[in-house]
Amino acid sequence: MIGFPLRLNYNQQDYVYYIISAPSKKNKIIEILLDSKNYTLILDEHKLWIEKEPEENRSLEPGLILAISRAVTLRYPI
């Protein structure tokens, strides 16, 4: 379910993304829509959010993943 657009400023650039699937205590996965592309972020064993199966030509920067995951987990605590 896609909700309202969320804004994030990272490295002097604004990003608008949508949360497709929010994390929970059982499901530690975030699905977002950013720049008309779906991305899946998962919580690894070191408690860091990483992109699941990134494609070479459209992977996200680790800093942007961290910023998005922090913003999402503030809304949906796990």
Secondary structure, DSSP 4 states (H G I P E B T S, - for coil): ---S-EEEEETTEEEEEEEEE---SS--EEEEEETTEEEEEEE-TTS-EEESS--TTSPPPHHHHHHHHHHHHHHS--
